[in-house]
Amino acid sequence: MYGLSVEDTSYHIAIVDDEREEGEFLGDLIKNYFERYPEKTYEVCIYQEGEQLMAELAAQKYFDLFFLDVEMEDQANGIELAHKIRCRYQEPVIVYVTNHLECAPEAFEVNAYRFIPKRMLADKLSDVLDHALAVIDQIDQRAYVVDTPDCVERILYKNIVRIEKDGKYINICHRNGTCRERKTLTEVMDVLKSAEFIYVDKSYIVNLRQIESIRKDQLMLKDGSTLRISRPRYKKVREQLIAYWRREV
C-alpha cells in the first residue's frame, strides 16, 4: 500500500538484506511473532538492495520499522541507507541485523533502535519487536478530523503535507490523497494548535516535517512539489525550519 492510509492501523515493516535466504528467514520469524497476536495486523516487505527500498519510499510507500543489514556486498551499507531513510523520516525505528558486531558503535550514530547479531535472531527478535512496536505506538498520533456532509476523515498530523486555500474551501493534501473542507486557513490553524505547521504565504500552510529544503524563495517538499515563500514570511519560515531540524536531530 502506498502512503499511510488515514485509517491504517497495520505495522509496516521493511527488511533489507542482500542474502535472500536470510531476509526470508527474518520475515518468517516476524510472521511467527504476529501469529501470537491475531489482533495486530502487519505487512512485511523484503528487499535485497537498499536502492529498491529508497525507490519505494520515493513513491510514498510508508514503513514503521526497518530491519537493515549493516554490510551488503556491491552496494551502500546499512549505515549509509539509514542516513538516507532519516532524510525522509524524522523518527524512523531502525533495527540492525548483522554478523558484523564491530559496526555497532557506528550504527548507533544514526540512532539505531537495536542491534541484533544474526546468530541470535531467533532468541532476541520477540523481545525486540515487543519494545519496537511499543515505541511505534507512542509516536505522535495527533490527528485532524475533517467533518463534512459527504464524509468524516481522520488525518494524522504527521501525514499532512500542506493545506491550501481554494476559494471558500481548503484542500488538505496528505500522504494518501487530498480532502476538501469549507473552512478558512485561520480556522484550521486554530484547530491544529501545533508549531509544526507554518504559513508560507497567505494561501498555504506547510507541515515542517514535510520540507526537504529551501532554495532561495522556493520550498521543496518531500513529495516532490515546490511552493513559493512570500517575501514577508521568508525569514520566519527559514528560522522555524532550522530550529525544527536542529531539535529533531
C-alpha positions as CSV (number, residue, x, y, z in Angstrom):
1,M,0.0,0.0,0.0
2,Y,1.4,3.3,-1.0
3,G,1.2,6.1,1.6
4,L,-0.2,5.6,5.1
5,S,-4.0,5.4,5.0
6,V,-5.8,7.6,7.4
7,E,-7.5,4.5,8.8
8,D,-4.5,2.2,8.6
9,T,-3.5,0.6,11.9
10,S,-1.2,-2.1,10.5
11,Y,2.5,-2.2,11.3
12,H,4.5,-1.8,8.1
13,I,7.9,-3.5,8.2
14,A,10.8,-3.4,5.8
15,I,13.7,-5.9,5.7
16,V,16.8,-5.1,3.7
17,D,19.4,-7.9,3.3
18,D,21.4,-8.8,0.2
19,E,21.2,-12.5,1.2
20,R,17.7,-13.6,0.1
21,E,17.5,-16.6,2.4
22,E,18.4,-14.5,5.4
23,G,15.9,-11.9,4.6
24,E,13.2,-14.5,4.2
25,F,14.3,-16.2,7.5
26,L,13.8,-12.9,9.3
27,G,10.4,-12.5,7.6
28,D,9.3,-15.9,8.8
29,L,10.3,-15.1,12.4
30,I,8.3,-11.9,12.2
31,K,5.3,-13.8,10.8
32,N,5.6,-16.3,13.7
33,Y,5.7,-13.4,16.2
34,F,2.5,-11.8,14.9
35,E,0.7,-15.2,14.8
36,R,0.7,-14.9,18.7
37,Y,-1.2,-11.6,18.4
38,P,-4.1,-12.1,16.0
39,E,-5.5,-8.6,16.9
40,K,-2.4,-7.0,15.3
41,T,-2.1,-6.6,11.6
42,Y,1.1,-6.2,9.7
43,E,2.9,-6.1,6.3
44,V,6.5,-7.2,5.7
45,C,8.4,-6.2,2.5
46,I,11.8,-7.8,1.8
47,Y,14.4,-6.1,-0.3
48,Q,17.8,-7.3,-1.4
49,E,19.0,-3.8,-2.3
50,G,18.8,-0.5,-0.4
51,E,18.0,1.3,-3.7
52,Q,14.9,-0.8,-4.1
53,L,13.7,0.4,-0.7
54,M,14.6,4.0,-1.4
55,A,12.6,3.8,-4.7
56,E,9.6,2.6,-2.8
57,L,9.9,5.4,-0.3
58,A,10.2,7.9,-3.1
59,A,6.9,6.6,-4.4
60,Q,5.4,7.3,-0.9
61,K,5.4,3.8,0.4
62,Y,5.4,4.0,4.2
63,F,7.1,1.9,6.9
64,D,7.0,2.0,10.6
65,L,10.0,-0.3,11.3
66,F,13.2,-1.0,9.3
67,F,15.4,-4.1,9.7
68,L,18.7,-3.4,8.0
69,D,21.8,-5.4,7.4
70,V,25.0,-3.4,8.1
71,E,27.2,-4.9,5.4
72,M,25.9,-5.6,2.0
73,E,28.1,-6.5,-1.0
74,D,28.4,-4.3,-4.0
75,Q,26.1,-1.6,-2.6
76,A,25.7,1.1,0.0
77,N,25.8,-0.4,3.5
78,G,23.1,-0.2,6.2
79,I,24.7,2.8,7.8
80,E,24.5,4.8,4.6
81,L,21.0,3.6,4.0
82,A,19.9,4.7,7.5
83,H,21.1,8.2,6.7
84,K,19.0,8.2,3.5
85,I,16.0,7.0,5.4
86,R,16.4,9.7,8.0
87,C,16.2,12.3,5.2
88,R,12.7,11.2,4.6
89,Y,11.5,10.2,8.1
90,Q,12.0,12.3,11.2
91,E,11.5,9.3,13.6
92,P,12.5,6.0,11.8
93,V,12.6,3.0,14.1
94,I,15.7,1.1,12.8
95,V,17.0,-2.3,13.9
96,Y,20.3,-3.6,12.6
97,V,20.7,-7.3,12.0
98,T,24.2,-8.4,11.2
99,N,27.2,-10.6,11.8
100,H,29.5,-7.6,12.0
101,L,29.5,-6.7,15.7
102,E,32.4,-4.3,15.2
103,C,29.9,-1.9,13.4
104,A,27.7,-1.5,16.4
105,P,29.2,1.9,17.6
106,E,28.8,3.4,14.1
107,A,25.2,2.0,13.9
108,F,24.1,3.9,17.0
109,E,25.4,7.1,15.5
110,V,22.3,7.1,13.2
111,N,20.0,6.5,16.2
112,A,19.5,2.8,15.5
113,Y,16.9,1.4,18.0
114,R,18.5,-2.0,18.5
115,F,21.4,-4.2,17.2
116,I,20.9,-7.9,16.9
117,P,23.6,-10.5,15.9
118,K,22.2,-12.7,13.2
119,R,23.1,-15.8,15.1
120,M,20.8,-14.6,18.0
121,L,17.8,-13.6,15.8
122,A,15.5,-16.5,16.9
123,D,16.2,-15.8,20.6
124,K,16.1,-12.0,20.6
125,L,13.6,-11.0,17.9
126,S,10.4,-11.4,20.1
127,D,11.8,-9.0,22.7
128,V,13.0,-6.5,20.2
129,L,9.5,-6.5,18.5
130,D,7.7,-6.1,21.8
131,H,9.7,-2.9,22.5
132,A,9.9,-1.6,19.0
133,L,6.1,-1.8,18.4
134,A,5.5,-0.1,21.8
135,V,7.8,2.8,20.6
136,I,5.9,3.0,17.3
137,D,2.5,3.1,19.1
138,Q,3.8,6.1,21.1
139,I,4.9,8.1,18.1
140,D,2.8,11.2,17.5
141,Q,-0.8,10.1,17.0
142,R,-2.4,13.6,16.9
143,A,-5.0,13.9,14.2
144,Y,-7.1,16.4,12.4
145,V,-10.7,15.4,11.8
146,V,-12.5,16.5,8.6
147,D,-16.3,16.5,9.2
148,T,-18.3,17.3,6.1
149,P,-21.8,16.2,4.9
150,D,-20.1,13.8,2.5
151,C,-17.5,12.2,4.8
152,V,-15.7,12.1,8.1
153,E,-12.0,11.6,7.8
154,R,-9.2,11.4,10.4
155,I,-5.8,12.5,9.2
156,L,-2.7,12.1,11.4
157,Y,-0.7,15.4,11.7
158,K,2.5,13.7,10.6
159,N,0.8,12.7,7.3
160,I,-0.4,16.2,6.3
161,V,1.9,17.7,3.7
162,R,0.2,21.1,3.1
163,I,-3.1,22.9,3.4
164,E,-4.1,25.3,0.6
165,K,-6.8,27.9,0.3
166,D,-9.2,27.3,-2.5
167,G,-11.9,30.0,-2.6
168,K,-14.2,29.4,0.4
169,Y,-12.7,25.9,0.9
170,I,-9.4,24.5,1.9
171,N,-7.6,21.4,0.4
172,I,-5.8,19.2,2.9
173,C,-3.0,17.4,1.0
174,H,-1.8,14.3,2.8
175,R,0.1,11.1,2.2
176,N,-3.0,9.3,0.9
177,G,-4.5,12.0,-1.2
178,T,-6.5,15.2,-0.8
179,C,-9.7,16.1,1.1
180,R,-11.7,19.3,1.0
181,E,-13.4,21.3,3.7
182,R,-15.3,24.6,3.9
183,K,-13.1,26.5,6.3
184,T,-10.5,29.3,6.4
185,L,-6.8,28.7,6.9
186,T,-7.1,30.6,10.2
187,E,-9.8,28.3,11.4
188,V,-7.7,25.2,10.6
189,M,-4.6,26.7,12.4
190,D,-6.7,27.3,15.5
191,V,-7.7,23.6,15.5
192,L,-4.2,22.3,14.8
193,K,-2.5,24.3,17.5
194,S,0.9,22.9,16.5
195,A,4.2,24.7,15.9
196,E,4.9,22.1,13.2
197,F,2.6,24.0,10.8
198,I,3.5,27.3,9.4
199,Y,2.2,29.8,6.8
200,V,4.5,30.1,3.8
201,D,2.2,32.7,2.2
202,K,-1.4,33.8,2.6
203,S,-2.7,30.8,0.7
204,Y,-0.6,27.9,2.0
205,I,0.2,26.2,5.3
206,V,3.0,23.6,5.3
207,N,4.0,20.9,7.7
208,L,7.6,21.4,8.7
209,R,8.1,17.6,8.8
210,Q,7.4,17.5,5.0
211,I,10.0,20.1,4.0
212,E,13.1,18.8,2.1
213,S,14.9,22.2,1.6
214,I,14.7,25.9,0.8
215,R,16.3,27.2,-2.3
216,K,16.1,31.0,-2.5
217,D,12.4,31.6,-2.2
218,Q,11.3,28.1,-3.2
219,L,10.3,25.5,-0.7
220,M,11.0,21.9,-1.7
221,L,8.7,19.3,-0.2
222,K,9.3,15.6,0.3
223,D,6.5,14.7,-2.1
224,G,8.4,16.5,-4.9
225,S,6.3,19.6,-5.1
226,T,7.5,23.1,-4.7
227,L,5.9,26.3,-3.2
228,R,7.0,29.9,-3.3
229,I,7.6,31.6,0.1
230,S,6.3,35.1,0.2
231,R,8.9,37.8,0.9
232,P,7.4,38.9,4.3
233,R,7.3,35.3,5.6
234,Y,10.7,34.1,4.3
235,K,12.8,34.9,7.4
236,K,10.3,33.3,9.8
237,V,9.9,30.2,7.7
238,R,13.7,29.7,7.4
239,E,14.2,30.3,11.2
240,Q,11.5,27.9,12.2
241,L,12.6,25.2,9.8
242,I,16.2,25.4,11.0
243,A,15.1,25.3,14.7
244,Y,12.8,22.3,14.0
245,W,15.6,20.4,12.2
246,R,18.1,21.0,15.0
247,R,15.5,19.9,17.6
248,E,14.8,16.7,15.7
249,V,18.4,15.6,15.0
